[in-house]
């Protein structure tokens, strides 16, 4: 969970930098998903998947283990 959160935390600013770098004239005042919805989706989907896998790992650790 910690590693997936760290990856998510580091990659989220990269997502915003990428979209603003590609469209600097639209970078102020518009939501990022309006500026470049495809780029936002391409970067967001893997980040969400990594975060979800981390949540599953935590949930798996919380389940009681049968012996």
Beta strands, then each sheet from edge to edge (+ up, - down):
end
